[in-house]
């Protein structure tokens, strides 16, 4: 796993840096607005 991890959009595959303290599931994809998930 990476040092900080990424969040990934299950809809379009967009990856963004995970922000500490903000779960990926509370973030929305900047491309399509889908709920993001943690990339493993
Ligand atoms: Zn997306």
mmCIF file of the protein (N, C-alpha, C, O) and its ligand, coordinates in Angstrom:
data_MODEL
# 
_entry.id   MODEL 
# 
loop_
_entity.id 
_entity.type 
_entity.pdbx_number_of_molecules 
1 polymer     1 
2 non-polymer 1 
# 
_entity_poly.entity_id                      1 
_entity_poly.type                           'polypeptide(L)' 
_entity_poly.nstd_linkage                   no 
_entity_poly.nstd_monomer                   no 
_entity_poly.pdbx_seq_one_letter_code       
;(UNK)(UNK)(UNK)(UNK)(UNK)(UNK)(UNK)(UNK)(UNK)(UNK)(UNK)(UNK)(UNK)(UNK)(UNK)(UNK)
(UNK)(UNK)(UNK)(UNK)(UNK)(UNK)(UNK)(UNK)(UNK)(UNK)(UNK)(UNK)(UNK)(UNK)(UNK)(UNK)
(UNK)(UNK)(UNK)(UNK)(UNK)(UNK)(UNK)(UNK)
;
_entity_poly.pdbx_seq_one_letter_code_can   XXXXXXXXXXXXXXXXXXXXXXXXXXXXXXXXXXXXXXXX 
_entity_poly.pdbx_strand_id                 A 
# 
loop_
_entity_poly_seq.entity_id 
_entity_poly_seq.num 
_entity_poly_seq.mon_id 
_entity_poly_seq.hetero 
1 1  UNK n 
1 2  UNK n 
1 3  UNK n 
1 4  UNK n 
1 5  UNK n 
1 6  UNK n 
1 7  UNK n 
1 8  UNK n 
1 9  UNK n 
1 10 UNK n 
1 11 UNK n 
1 12 UNK n 
1 13 UNK n 
1 14 UNK n 
1 15 UNK n 
1 16 UNK n 
1 17 UNK n 
1 18 UNK n 
1 19 UNK n 
1 20 UNK n 
1 21 UNK n 
1 22 UNK n 
1 23 UNK n 
1 24 UNK n 
1 25 UNK n 
1 26 UNK n 
1 27 UNK n 
1 28 UNK n 
1 29 UNK n 
1 30 UNK n 
1 31 UNK n 
1 32 UNK n 
1 33 UNK n 
1 34 UNK n 
1 35 UNK n 
1 36 UNK n 
1 37 UNK n 
1 38 UNK n 
1 39 UNK n 
1 40 UNK n 
# 
loop_
_struct_asym.id 
_struct_asym.entity_id 
A 1 
B 2 
# 
loop_
_chem_comp.id 
_chem_comp.type 
_chem_comp.mon_nstd_flag 
UNK 'L-peptide linking' . 
ZN  non-polymer         . 
# 
_pdbx_entity_nonpoly.entity_id   2 
_pdbx_entity_nonpoly.name        ? 
_pdbx_entity_nonpoly.comp_id     ZN 
# 
_pdbx_nonpoly_scheme.asym_id         B 
_pdbx_nonpoly_scheme.entity_id       2 
_pdbx_nonpoly_scheme.mon_id          ZN 
_pdbx_nonpoly_scheme.ndb_seq_num     1 
_pdbx_nonpoly_scheme.pdb_seq_num     101 
_pdbx_nonpoly_scheme.auth_seq_num    101 
_pdbx_nonpoly_scheme.pdb_mon_id      ZN 
_pdbx_nonpoly_scheme.auth_mon_id     ZN 
_pdbx_nonpoly_scheme.pdb_strand_id   A 
_pdbx_nonpoly_scheme.pdb_ins_code    . 
# 
loop_
_atom_site.group_PDB 
_atom_site.id 
_atom_site.type_symbol 
_atom_site.label_atom_id 
_atom_site.label_alt_id 
_atom_site.label_comp_id 
_atom_site.label_asym_id 
_atom_site.label_entity_id 
_atom_site.label_seq_id 
_atom_site.pdbx_PDB_ins_code 
_atom_site.Cartn_x 
_atom_site.Cartn_y 
_atom_site.Cartn_z 
_atom_site.occupancy 
_atom_site.B_iso_or_equiv 
_atom_site.pdbx_formal_charge 
_atom_site.auth_seq_id 
_atom_site.auth_comp_id 
_atom_site.auth_asym_id 
_atom_site.auth_atom_id 
_atom_site.pdbx_PDB_model_num 
ATOM   1   N  N  . UNK A 1 1  ? 0.849   -1.196 0.000   1.00 0.00 ? 1   UNK A N  1 
ATOM   2   C  CA . UNK A 1 1  ? 0.000   0.000  0.000   1.00 0.00 ? 1   UNK A CA 1 
ATOM   3   C  C  . UNK A 1 1  ? 0.888   1.252  0.000   1.00 0.00 ? 1   UNK A C  1 
ATOM   4   O  O  . UNK A 1 1  ? 2.030   1.213  0.458   1.00 0.00 ? 1   UNK A O  1 
ATOM   5   N  N  . UNK A 1 2  ? 0.367   2.320  -0.501  1.00 0.00 ? 2   UNK A N  1 
ATOM   6   C  CA . UNK A 1 2  ? 1.105   3.568  -0.562  1.00 0.00 ? 2   UNK A CA 1 
ATOM   7   C  C  . UNK A 1 2  ? 1.178   4.225  0.803   1.00 0.00 ? 2   UNK A C  1 
ATOM   8   O  O  . UNK A 1 2  ? 0.550   3.769  1.758   1.00 0.00 ? 2   UNK A O  1 
ATOM   9   N  N  . UNK A 1 3  ? 1.933   5.277  0.888   1.00 0.00 ? 3   UNK A N  1 
ATOM   10  C  CA . UNK A 1 3  ? 2.126   5.961  2.163   1.00 0.00 ? 3   UNK A CA 1 
ATOM   11  C  C  . UNK A 1 3  ? 0.851   6.578  2.706   1.00 0.00 ? 3   UNK A C  1 
ATOM   12  O  O  . UNK A 1 3  ? 0.581   6.501  3.904   1.00 0.00 ? 3   UNK A O  1 
ATOM   13  N  N  . UNK A 1 4  ? 0.077   7.182  1.844   1.00 0.00 ? 4   UNK A N  1 
ATOM   14  C  CA . UNK A 1 4  ? -1.117  7.854  2.311   1.00 0.00 ? 4   UNK A CA 1 
ATOM   15  C  C  . UNK A 1 4  ? -2.384  7.221  1.775   1.00 0.00 ? 4   UNK A C  1 
ATOM   16  O  O  . UNK A 1 4  ? -3.470  7.381  2.332   1.00 0.00 ? 4   UNK A O  1 
ATOM   17  N  N  . UNK A 1 5  ? -2.221  6.508  0.693   1.00 0.00 ? 5   UNK A N  1 
ATOM   18  C  CA . UNK A 1 5  ? -3.372  5.879  0.073   1.00 0.00 ? 5   UNK A CA 1 
ATOM   19  C  C  . UNK A 1 5  ? -4.124  6.838  -0.811  1.00 0.00 ? 5   UNK A C  1 
ATOM   20  O  O  . UNK A 1 5  ? -3.967  8.054  -0.711  1.00 0.00 ? 5   UNK A O  1 
ATOM   21  N  N  . UNK A 1 6  ? -4.928  6.289  -1.662  1.00 0.00 ? 6   UNK A N  1 
ATOM   22  C  CA . UNK A 1 6  ? -5.751  7.089  -2.550  1.00 0.00 ? 6   UNK A CA 1 
ATOM   23  C  C  . UNK A 1 6  ? -7.202  6.680  -2.411  1.00 0.00 ? 6   UNK A C  1 
ATOM   24  O  O  . UNK A 1 6  ? -7.525  5.590  -1.938  1.00 0.00 ? 6   UNK A O  1 
ATOM   25  N  N  . UNK A 1 7  ? -8.054  7.571  -2.831  1.00 0.00 ? 7   UNK A N  1 
ATOM   26  C  CA . UNK A 1 7  ? -9.458  7.223  -3.010  1.00 0.00 ? 7   UNK A CA 1 
ATOM   27  C  C  . UNK A 1 7  ? -9.682  7.059  -4.498  1.00 0.00 ? 7   UNK A C  1 
ATOM   28  O  O  . UNK A 1 7  ? -9.093  7.769  -5.313  1.00 0.00 ? 7   UNK A O  1 
ATOM   29  N  N  . UNK A 1 8  ? -10.533 6.123  -4.836  1.00 0.00 ? 8   UNK A N  1 
ATOM   30  C  CA . UNK A 1 8  ? -10.801 5.870  -6.248  1.00 0.00 ? 8   UNK A CA 1 
ATOM   31  C  C  . UNK A 1 8  ? -12.301 5.862  -6.503  1.00 0.00 ? 8   UNK A C  1 
ATOM   32  O  O  . UNK A 1 8  ? -13.096 5.388  -5.692  1.00 0.00 ? 8   UNK A O  1 
ATOM   33  N  N  . UNK A 1 9  ? -12.649 6.399  -7.646  1.00 0.00 ? 9   UNK A N  1 
ATOM   34  C  CA . UNK A 1 9  ? -14.048 6.411  -8.037  1.00 0.00 ? 9   UNK A CA 1 
ATOM   35  C  C  . UNK A 1 9  ? -14.403 5.091  -8.711  1.00 0.00 ? 9   UNK A C  1 
ATOM   36  O  O  . UNK A 1 9  ? -13.773 4.725  -9.703  1.00 0.00 ? 9   UNK A O  1 
ATOM   37  N  N  . UNK A 1 10 ? -15.379 4.382  -8.206  1.00 0.00 ? 10  UNK A N  1 
ATOM   38  C  CA . UNK A 1 10 ? -15.763 3.104  -8.808  1.00 0.00 ? 10  UNK A CA 1 
ATOM   39  C  C  . UNK A 1 10 ? -16.510 3.281  -10.125 1.00 0.00 ? 10  UNK A C  1 
ATOM   40  O  O  . UNK A 1 10 ? -16.708 2.329  -10.881 1.00 0.00 ? 10  UNK A O  1 
ATOM   41  N  N  . UNK A 1 11 ? -16.909 4.487  -10.376 1.00 0.00 ? 11  UNK A N  1 
ATOM   42  C  CA . UNK A 1 11 ? -17.695 4.747  -11.581 1.00 0.00 ? 11  UNK A CA 1 
ATOM   43  C  C  . UNK A 1 11 ? -16.806 5.051  -12.783 1.00 0.00 ? 11  UNK A C  1 
ATOM   44  O  O  . UNK A 1 11 ? -16.989 4.482  -13.859 1.00 0.00 ? 11  UNK A O  1 
ATOM   45  N  N  . UNK A 1 12 ? -15.832 5.963  -12.590 1.00 0.00 ? 12  UNK A N  1 
ATOM   46  C  CA . UNK A 1 12 ? -15.017 6.388  -13.718 1.00 0.00 ? 12  UNK A CA 1 
ATOM   47  C  C  . UNK A 1 12 ? -13.531 6.117  -13.524 1.00 0.00 ? 12  UNK A C  1 
ATOM   48  O  O  . UNK A 1 12 ? -12.741 6.309  -14.448 1.00 0.00 ? 12  UNK A O  1 
ATOM   49  N  N  . UNK A 1 13 ? -13.145 5.671  -12.327 1.00 0.00 ? 13  UNK A N  1 
ATOM   50  C  CA . UNK A 1 13 ? -11.758 5.314  -12.097 1.00 0.00 ? 13  UNK A CA 1 
ATOM   51  C  C  . UNK A 1 13 ? -10.869 6.462  -11.674 1.00 0.00 ? 13  UNK A C  1 
ATOM   52  O  O  . UNK A 1 13 ? -9.656  6.291  -11.554 1.00 0.00 ? 13  UNK A O  1 
ATOM   53  N  N  . UNK A 1 14 ? -11.444 7.626  -11.445 1.00 0.00 ? 14  UNK A N  1 
ATOM   54  C  CA . UNK A 1 14 ? -10.678 8.781  -10.998 1.00 0.00 ? 14  UNK A CA 1 
ATOM   55  C  C  . UNK A 1 14 ? -10.054 8.503  -9.642  1.00 0.00 ? 14  UNK A C  1 
ATOM   56  O  O  . UNK A 1 14 ? -10.707 7.995  -8.731  1.00 0.00 ? 14  UNK A O  1 
ATOM   57  N  N  . UNK A 1 15 ? -8.758  8.850  -9.524  1.00 0.00 ? 15  UNK A N  1 
ATOM   58  C  CA . UNK A 1 15 ? -8.079  8.671  -8.251  1.00 0.00 ? 15  UNK A CA 1 
ATOM   59  C  C  . UNK A 1 15 ? -7.686  10.026 -7.684  1.00 0.00 ? 15  UNK A C  1 
ATOM   60  O  O  . UNK A 1 15 ? -7.190  10.892 -8.404  1.00 0.00 ? 15  UNK A O  1 
ATOM   61  N  N  . UNK A 1 16 ? -7.909  10.199 -6.396  1.00 0.00 ? 16  UNK A N  1 
ATOM   62  C  CA . UNK A 1 16 ? -7.487  11.415 -5.724  1.00 0.00 ? 16  UNK A CA 1 
ATOM   63  C  C  . UNK A 1 16 ? -6.758  11.035 -4.437  1.00 0.00 ? 16  UNK A C  1 
ATOM   64  O  O  . UNK A 1 16 ? -6.995  9.967  -3.872  1.00 0.00 ? 16  UNK A O  1 
ATOM   65  N  N  . UNK A 1 17 ? -5.880  11.909 -3.986  1.00 0.00 ? 17  UNK A N  1 
ATOM   66  C  CA . UNK A 1 17 ? -5.161  11.653 -2.746  1.00 0.00 ? 17  UNK A CA 1 
ATOM   67  C  C  . UNK A 1 17 ? -6.128  11.629 -1.573  1.00 0.00 ? 17  UNK A C  1 
ATOM   68  O  O  . UNK A 1 17 ? -6.999  12.489 -1.437  1.00 0.00 ? 17  UNK A O  1 
ATOM   69  N  N  . UNK A 1 18 ? -5.949  10.627 -0.737  1.00 0.00 ? 18  UNK A N  1 
ATOM   70  C  CA . UNK A 1 18 ? -6.813  10.527 0.425   1.00 0.00 ? 18  UNK A CA 1 
ATOM   71  C  C  . UNK A 1 18 ? -6.457  11.605 1.431   1.00 0.00 ? 18  UNK A C  1 
ATOM   72  O  O  . UNK A 1 18 ? -5.284  11.809 1.746   1.00 0.00 ? 18  UNK A O  1 
ATOM   73  N  N  . UNK A 1 19 ? -7.463  12.290 1.931   1.00 0.00 ? 19  UNK A N  1 
ATOM   74  C  CA . UNK A 1 19 ? -7.246  13.318 2.941   1.00 0.00 ? 19  UNK A CA 1 
ATOM   75  C  C  . UNK A 1 19 ? -7.462  12.706 4.314   1.00 0.00 ? 19  UNK A C  1 
ATOM   76  O  O  . UNK A 1 19 ? -8.506  12.123 4.605   1.00 0.00 ? 19  UNK A O  1 
ATOM   77  N  N  . UNK A 1 20 ? -6.443  12.859 5.145   1.00 0.00 ? 20  UNK A N  1 
ATOM   78  C  CA . UNK A 1 20 ? -6.524  12.282 6.484   1.00 0.00 ? 20  UNK A CA 1 
ATOM   79  C  C  . UNK A 1 20 ? -7.699  12.889 7.242   1.00 0.00 ? 20  UNK A C  1 
ATOM   80  O  O  . UNK A 1 20 ? -7.887  14.106 7.241   1.00 0.00 ? 20  UNK A O  1 
ATOM   81  N  N  . UNK A 1 21 ? -8.468  12.055 7.873   1.00 0.00 ? 21  UNK A N  1 
ATOM   82  C  CA . UNK A 1 21 ? -9.600  12.530 8.646   1.00 0.00 ? 21  UNK A CA 1 
ATOM   83  C  C  . UNK A 1 21 ? -10.886 12.596 7.844   1.00 0.00 ? 21  UNK A C  1 
ATOM   84  O  O  . UNK A 1 21 ? -11.972 12.787 8.393   1.00 0.00 ? 21  UNK A O  1 
ATOM   85  N  N  . UNK A 1 22 ? -10.747 12.435 6.539   1.00 0.00 ? 22  UNK A N  1 
ATOM   86  C  CA . UNK A 1 22 ? -11.943 12.439 5.690   1.00 0.00 ? 22  UNK A CA 1 
ATOM   87  C  C  . UNK A 1 22 ? -12.047 11.104 4.963   1.00 0.00 ? 22  UNK A C  1 
ATOM   88  O  O  . UNK A 1 22 ? -11.312 10.855 4.007   1.00 0.00 ? 22  UNK A O  1 
ATOM   89  N  N  . UNK A 1 23 ? -12.948 10.254 5.409   1.00 0.00 ? 23  UNK A N  1 
ATOM   90  C  CA . UNK A 1 23 ? -13.091 8.950  4.755   1.00 0.00 ? 23  UNK A CA 1 
ATOM   91  C  C  . UNK A 1 23 ? -13.411 9.089  3.277   1.00 0.00 ? 23  UNK A C  1 
ATOM   92  O  O  . UNK A 1 23 ? -14.132 9.993  2.857   1.00 0.00 ? 23  UNK A O  1 
ATOM   93  N  N  . UNK A 1 24 ? -12.855 8.166  2.502   1.00 0.00 ? 24  UNK A N  1 
ATOM   94  C  CA . UNK A 1 24 ? -13.120 8.199  1.063   1.00 0.00 ? 24  UNK A CA 1 
ATOM   95  C  C  . UNK A 1 24 ? -14.611 8.137  0.778   1.00 0.00 ? 24  UNK A C  1 
ATOM   96  O  O  . UNK A 1 24 ? -15.098 8.728  -0.186  1.00 0.00 ? 24  UNK A O  1 
ATOM   97  N  N  . UNK A 1 25 ? -15.315 7.426  1.616   1.00 0.00 ? 25  UNK A N  1 
ATOM   98  C  CA . UNK A 1 25 ? -16.740 7.236  1.363   1.00 0.00 ? 25  UNK A CA 1 
ATOM   99  C  C  . UNK A 1 25 ? -17.540 8.515  1.592   1.00 0.00 ? 25  UNK A C  1 
ATOM   100 O  O  . UNK A 1 25 ? -18.717 8.591  1.238   1.00 0.00 ? 25  UNK A O  1 
ATOM   101 N  N  . UNK A 1 26 ? -16.895 9.516  2.184   1.00 0.00 ? 26  UNK A N  1 
ATOM   102 C  CA . UNK A 1 26 ? -17.588 10.793 2.361   1.00 0.00 ? 26  UNK A CA 1 
ATOM   103 C  C  . UNK A 1 26 ? -17.190 11.788 1.280   1.00 0.00 ? 26  UNK A C  1 
ATOM   104 O  O  . UNK A 1 26 ? -17.622 12.941 1.283   1.00 0.00 ? 26  UNK A O  1 
ATOM   105 N  N  . UNK A 1 27 ? -16.362 11.320 0.360   1.00 0.00 ? 27  UNK A N  1 
ATOM   106 C  CA . UNK A 1 27 ? -15.928 12.211 -0.708  1.00 0.00 ? 27  UNK A CA 1 
ATOM   107 C  C  . UNK A 1 27 ? -16.680 11.878 -1.985  1.00 0.00 ? 27  UNK A C  1 
ATOM   108 O  O  . UNK A 1 27 ? -17.172 10.767 -2.180  1.00 0.00 ? 27  UNK A O  1 
ATOM   109 N  N  . UNK A 1 28 ? -16.748 12.876 -2.839  1.00 0.00 ? 28  UNK A N  1 
ATOM   110 C  CA . UNK A 1 28 ? -17.401 12.650 -4.111  1.00 0.00 ? 28  UNK A CA 1 
ATOM   111 C  C  . UNK A 1 28 ? -16.410 12.876 -5.235  1.00 0.00 ? 28  UNK A C  1 
ATOM   112 O  O  . UNK A 1 28 ? -15.542 13.746 -5.156  1.00 0.00 ? 28  UNK A O  1 
ATOM   113 N  N  . UNK A 1 29 ? -16.552 12.087 -6.271  1.00 0.00 ? 29  UNK A N  1 
ATOM   114 C  CA . UNK A 1 29 ? -15.666 12.178 -7.415  1.00 0.00 ? 29  UNK A CA 1 
ATOM   115 C  C  . UNK A 1 29 ? -15.772 13.551 -8.076  1.00 0.00 ? 29  UNK A C  1 
ATOM   116 O  O  . UNK A 1 29 ? -16.876 14.016 -8.359  1.00 0.00 ? 29  UNK A O  1 
ATOM   117 N  N  . UNK A 1 30 ? -14.635 14.205 -8.324  1.00 0.00 ? 30  UNK A N  1 
ATOM   118 C  CA . UNK A 1 30 ? -14.667 15.515 -8.981  1.00 0.00 ? 30  UNK A CA 1 
ATOM   119 C  C  . UNK A 1 30 ? -15.104 15.426 -10.435 1.00 0.00 ? 30  UNK A C  1 
ATOM   120 O  O  . UNK A 1 30 ? -15.482 16.429 -11.041 1.00 0.00 ? 30  UNK A O  1 
ATOM   121 N  N  . UNK A 1 31 ? -15.052 14.244 -10.980 1.00 0.00 ? 31  UNK A N  1 
ATOM   122 C  CA . UNK A 1 31 ? -15.448 14.073 -12.382 1.00 0.00 ? 31  UNK A CA 1 
ATOM   123 C  C  . UNK A 1 31 ? -16.938 13.826 -12.534 1.00 0.00 ? 31  UNK A C  1 
ATOM   124 O  O  . UNK A 1 31 ? -17.616 14.468 -13.336 1.00 0.00 ? 31  UNK A O  1 
ATOM   125 N  N  . UNK A 1 32 ? -17.437 12.872 -11.738 1.00 0.00 ? 32  UNK A N  1 
ATOM   126 C  CA . UNK A 1 32 ? -18.809 12.415 -11.983 1.00 0.00 ? 32  UNK A CA 1 
ATOM   127 C  C  . UNK A 1 32 ? -19.697 12.507 -10.749 1.00 0.00 ? 32  UNK A C  1 
ATOM   128 O  O  . UNK A 1 32 ? -20.907 12.301 -10.848 1.00 0.00 ? 32  UNK A O  1 
ATOM   129 N  N  . UNK A 1 33 ? -19.126 12.810 -9.599  1.00 0.00 ? 33  UNK A N  1 
ATOM   130 C  CA . UNK A 1 33 ? -19.941 13.004 -8.410  1.00 0.00 ? 33  UNK A CA 1 
ATOM   131 C  C  . UNK A 1 33 ? -20.323 11.732 -7.684  1.00 0.00 ? 33  UNK A C  1 
ATOM   132 O  O  . UNK A 1 33 ? -21.117 11.761 -6.744  1.00 0.00 ? 33  UNK A O  1 
ATOM   133 N  N  . UNK A 1 34 ? -19.757 10.607 -8.121  1.00 0.00 ? 34  UNK A N  1 
ATOM   134 C  CA . UNK A 1 34 ? -20.063 9.342  -7.457  1.00 0.00 ? 34  UNK A CA 1 
ATOM   135 C  C  . UNK A 1 34 ? -19.347 9.269  -6.112  1.00 0.00 ? 34  UNK A C  1 
ATOM   136 O  O  . UNK A 1 34 ? -18.323 9.921  -5.906  1.00 0.00 ? 34  UNK A O  1 
ATOM   137 N  N  . UNK A 1 35 ? -19.893 8.475  -5.208  1.00 0.00 ? 35  UNK A N  1 
ATOM   138 C  CA . UNK A 1 35 ? -19.226 8.256  -3.928  1.00 0.00 ? 35  UNK A CA 1 
ATOM   139 C  C  . UNK A 1 35 ? -17.951 7.465  -4.153  1.00 0.00 ? 35  UNK A C  1 
ATOM   140 O  O  . UNK A 1 35 ? -17.957 6.466  -4.872  1.00 0.00 ? 35  UNK A O  1 
ATOM   141 N  N  . UNK A 1 36 ? -16.852 7.907  -3.540  1.00 0.00 ? 36  UNK A N  1 
ATOM   142 C  CA . UNK A 1 36 ? -15.576 7.248  -3.768  1.00 0.00 ? 36  UNK A CA 1 
ATOM   143 C  C  . UNK A 1 36 ? -15.317 6.186  -2.721  1.00 0.00 ? 36  UNK A C  1 
ATOM   144 O  O  . UNK A 1 36 ? -15.934 6.171  -1.656  1.00 0.00 ? 36  UNK A O  1 
ATOM   145 N  N  . UNK A 1 37 ? -14.393 5.298  -3.045  1.00 0.00 ? 37  UNK A N  1 
ATOM   146 C  CA . UNK A 1 37 ? -14.025 4.236  -2.121  1.00 0.00 ? 37  UNK A CA 1 
ATOM   147 C  C  . UNK A 1 37 ? -12.516 4.235  -1.927  1.00 0.00 ? 37  UNK A C  1 
ATOM   148 O  O  . UNK A 1 37 ? -11.772 4.824  -2.711  1.00 0.00 ? 37  UNK A O  1 
ATOM   149 N  N  . UNK A 1 38 ? -12.086 3.572  -0.887  1.00 0.00 ? 38  UNK A N  1 
ATOM   150 C  CA . UNK A 1 38 ? -10.654 3.482  -0.624  1.00 0.00 ? 38  UNK A CA 1 
ATOM   151 C  C  . UNK A 1 38 ? -10.005 2.535  -1.625  1.00 0.00 ? 38  UNK A C  1 
ATOM   152 O  O  . UNK A 1 38 ? -10.487 1.435  -1.891  1.00 0.00 ? 38  UNK A O  1 
ATOM   153 N  N  . UNK A 1 39 ? -8.898  3.012  -2.162  1.00 0.00 ? 39  UNK A N  1 
ATOM   154 C  CA . UNK A 1 39 ? -8.118  2.151  -3.049  1.00 0.00 ? 39  UNK A CA 1 
ATOM   155 C  C  . UNK A 1 39 ? -7.188  1.304  -2.205  1.00 0.00 ? 39  UNK A C  1 
ATOM   156 O  O  . UNK A 1 39 ? -6.530  1.822  -1.303  1.00 0.00 ? 39  UNK A O  1 
ATOM   157 N  N  . UNK A 1 40 ? -7.121  0.032  -2.476  1.00 0.00 ? 40  UNK A N  1 
ATOM   158 C  CA . UNK A 1 40 ? -6.246  -0.857 -1.718  1.00 0.00 ? 40  UNK A CA 1 
ATOM   159 C  C  . UNK A 1 40 ? -5.113  -1.381 -2.580  1.00 0.00 ? 40  UNK A C  1 
ATOM   160 O  O  . UNK A 1 40 ? -4.276  -2.147 -2.102  1.00 0.00 ? 40  UNK A O  1 
HETATM 161 ZN ZN . ZN  B 2 .  ? -16.006 9.394  -11.071 1.00 0.00 ? 101 ZN  A ZN 1 
# 
